[in-house]
Amino acid sequence: MKIGRTLLSKLSRGIDQVMDNLGRTVASQTSPTRENSSSATSSVLKEDEKPRTMVAPKEEVIRYIADSLMKVGASKEDAVTVGEHLFTADYRGHFSHGMNRMEMYVQDVVKKLTDPKAKPRIITDFKAVATVDGMNGFGQVTGKYCMELAMKKAKEYGIGMVACRGSNHYGIAGYYSLMAMSENLFGFSCTNTSPLMAPTRSRAAALGTNPISLGARGSTSNDDFVLDMATTCVALGKMELASRKGEPIPEGWALGADGKPTVDAAEAVRTACLMPLGGEERNSGYKGYGMALMVEVLCGILTGSKFGPNIRKWDSSSGDVVADLGHCFLAIDPDAFVPGSRDRLTDLVGLLRGLPTAGDMPVLIPGDPERGHMRKVDREGGITYHDNQIKASKLFAEKLGVQPMRLVEKTI
Ligand SMILES: NC(=O)c1ccc[n+]([C@@H]2O[C@H](COP(=O)([O-])OP(=O)(O)OC[C@H]3O[C@@H](n4cnc5c(N)ncnc54)[C@H](O)[C@@H]3O)[C@@H](O)[C@H]2O)c1
């Protein structure tokens, strides 16, 4: 599809308007960061406020996202790849990385910061390892390409590792682990991201929320281990939510303007300076910092992508700078080691679940909360989006000239 200059500038103006409108819709909207600029992020969720009876079925979510991306020049195949990824994030309950990101992706295409037609290219390829250039395409398209390559290598060599540069925001790290798991492999993935986290003893954001994921299958899907986590304490969105409610945040989440941990949520939103997983040094926050740096070593340092504070800022002040992110993917064939890993994992999971509890809540396995959310979505026949997200998507669809997302009644 050819996108003319006029359409692009019309879209650009339209999208800016949608963003403006959203600023008004979302009460007390704070700084226009990439995390909160696109529609109703998780930061404005007030899920229990009113009952909602309408849900968005899977195929509609993917159709809407794919139509929107095709409108700005993506091929159907790539648009569906992104659509399926964002749907999966919402399906698993990670709303901050689902459909609401799509608008940010469209904006980056319109601003020519992402090339919707780019195809990843292999730069180096040596037996079990390869390096890929994402050619500034969608992160999900590059990510899927890289993990497929890693899986192919794992089947041949027992392990495959693919790192890439020249990419964009790739969504949830867990998606790529799940890809490998679907073919009975272990999957690992991580990515660098825009600087939002202050390394221990620093007062400046220099590393991203750099998520990591490792997934391995148990003998039933209920026993699958899917760790998928940022290496900061929390996402910025959680502080925005506390700020809107006028509530303090726990010490150890973020630094204030004076470089000391703050409990003032509004100040934390202004500084956008998150603390690493673990928080302060006395609580071993340096371990979260170390993990984020580990991700940078595997992503930016290994591939020559941008890294650390050199990555563009997350907020709108980054102007016209491309992201040039790095990701890393690993697929491992457990049967190349000692067969029986699935049964052993199920044994271990059973032991952990059976531990005496410290309260009323059961011991969970990483992946359980997401499984719980997916069961809810399945029961209800679709995803329950926040009202603001629905309104924003409708506005956005109108501006783009695509069919808005069709909602249906909850099945129960
Ligand atoms: N692409 C990016 O730039 C980027 C950056 C940051 C985060 N993310 C994504 O955002 C999503 C959310 O990240 P997050 O760190 O907020 O996740 P989270 O804190 O909700 O969950 C982290 C992990 O902990 C597990 N978990 C939760 N409660 C548990 C419990 N009681 N016991 C055992 N395990 C438990 C979850 O299953 C998950 O694996 C992830 O999918 C991540 O990949 C992406």
Ligand as a Chemical Component Dictionary entry (heavy atoms), coordinates in Angstrom:
data_LIG
# 
_chem_comp.id                   LIG 
_chem_comp.type                 NON-POLYMER 
_chem_comp.pdbx_formal_charge   0 
_chem_comp.three_letter_code    LIG 
# 
loop_
_chem_comp_atom.comp_id 
_chem_comp_atom.atom_id 
_chem_comp_atom.alt_atom_id 
_chem_comp_atom.type_symbol 
_chem_comp_atom.charge 
_chem_comp_atom.model_Cartn_x 
_chem_comp_atom.model_Cartn_y 
_chem_comp_atom.model_Cartn_z 
_chem_comp_atom.pdbx_ordinal 
LIG N1  N1  N 0  9.170 -4.204  25.743 1  
LIG C1  C1  C 0  9.397 -3.445  26.772 2  
LIG O1  O1  O 0  9.974 -2.390  26.640 3  
LIG C2  C2  C 0  8.958 -3.871  28.147 4  
LIG C3  C3  C 0  9.498 -3.219  29.255 5  
LIG C4  C4  C 0  9.068 -3.617  30.527 6  
LIG C5  C5  C 0  8.138 -4.622  30.680 7  
LIG N2  N2  N 1  7.644 -5.229  29.569 8  
LIG C6  C6  C 0  6.624 -6.284  29.700 9  
LIG O2  O2  O 0  5.649 -5.863  30.624 10 
LIG C7  C7  C 0  5.030 -6.998  31.192 11 
LIG C8  C8  C 0  4.825 -6.748  32.665 12 
LIG O3  O3  O 0  6.067 -6.793  33.375 13 
LIG P1  P1  P 0  6.054 -6.731  34.986 14 
LIG O4  O4  O 0  7.440 -6.816  35.475 15 
LIG O5  O5  O -1 5.215 -5.581  35.414 16 
LIG O6  O6  O 0  5.277 -8.086  35.299 17 
LIG P2  P2  P 0  4.587 -8.566  36.666 18 
LIG O7  O7  O 0  5.244 -7.901  37.824 19 
LIG O8  O8  O 0  3.126 -8.467  36.521 20 
LIG O9  O9  O 0  4.967 -10.119 36.678 21 
LIG C9  C9  C 0  6.297 -10.534 36.621 22 
LIG C10 C10 C 0  6.393 -12.047 36.696 23 
LIG O10 O10 O 0  6.053 -12.456 38.006 24 
LIG C11 C11 C 0  5.110 -13.512 37.969 25 
LIG N3  N3  N 0  4.331 -13.417 39.200 26 
LIG C12 C12 C 0  3.440 -12.456 39.557 27 
LIG N4  N4  N 0  2.981 -12.677 40.794 28 
LIG C13 C13 C 0  3.593 -13.810 41.231 29 
LIG C14 C14 C 0  3.564 -14.547 42.440 30 
LIG N5  N5  N 0  2.807 -14.197 43.486 31 
LIG N6  N6  N 0  4.326 -15.654 42.530 32 
LIG C15 C15 C 0  5.099 -16.050 41.516 33 
LIG N7  N7  N 0  5.188 -15.382 40.349 34 
LIG C16 C16 C 0  4.454 -14.272 40.217 35 
LIG C17 C17 C 0  4.333 -13.310 36.721 36 
LIG O11 O11 O 0  3.765 -14.539 36.273 37 
LIG C18 C18 C 0  5.436 -12.797 35.782 38 
LIG O12 O12 O 0  6.133 -13.880 35.229 39 
LIG C19 C19 C 0  5.921 -8.183  30.841 40 
LIG O13 O13 O 0  5.252 -8.926  29.851 41 
LIG C20 C20 C 0  7.178 -7.557  30.281 42 
LIG O14 O14 O 0  7.819 -8.333  29.280 43 
LIG C21 C21 C 0  8.040 -4.888  28.317 44 
# 
loop_
_chem_comp_bond.comp_id 
_chem_comp_bond.atom_id_1 
_chem_comp_bond.atom_id_2 
_chem_comp_bond.value_order 
_chem_comp_bond.pdbx_ordinal 
LIG N1  C1  SING 1  
LIG C1  O1  DOUB 2  
LIG C1  C2  SING 3  
LIG C2  C3  SING 4  
LIG C2  C21 DOUB 5  
LIG C3  C4  DOUB 6  
LIG C4  C5  SING 7  
LIG C5  N2  DOUB 8  
LIG N2  C6  SING 9  
LIG N2  C21 SING 10 
LIG C6  O2  SING 11 
LIG C6  C20 SING 12 
LIG O2  C7  SING 13 
LIG C7  C8  SING 14 
LIG C7  C19 SING 15 
LIG C8  O3  SING 16 
LIG O3  P1  SING 17 
LIG P1  O4  DOUB 18 
LIG P1  O5  SING 19 
LIG P1  O6  SING 20 
LIG O6  P2  SING 21 
LIG P2  O7  DOUB 22 
LIG P2  O8  SING 23 
LIG P2  O9  SING 24 
LIG O9  C9  SING 25 
LIG C9  C10 SING 26 
LIG C10 O10 SING 27 
LIG C10 C18 SING 28 
LIG O10 C11 SING 29 
LIG C11 N3  SING 30 
LIG C11 C17 SING 31 
LIG N3  C12 SING 32 
LIG N3  C16 SING 33 
LIG C12 N4  DOUB 34 
LIG N4  C13 SING 35 
LIG C13 C14 SING 36 
LIG C13 C16 DOUB 37 
LIG C14 N5  SING 38 
LIG C14 N6  DOUB 39 
LIG N6  C15 SING 40 
LIG C15 N7  DOUB 41 
LIG N7  C16 SING 42 
LIG C17 O11 SING 43 
LIG C17 C18 SING 44 
LIG C18 O12 SING 45 
LIG C19 O13 SING 46 
LIG C19 C20 SING 47 
LIG C20 O14 SING 48 
# 
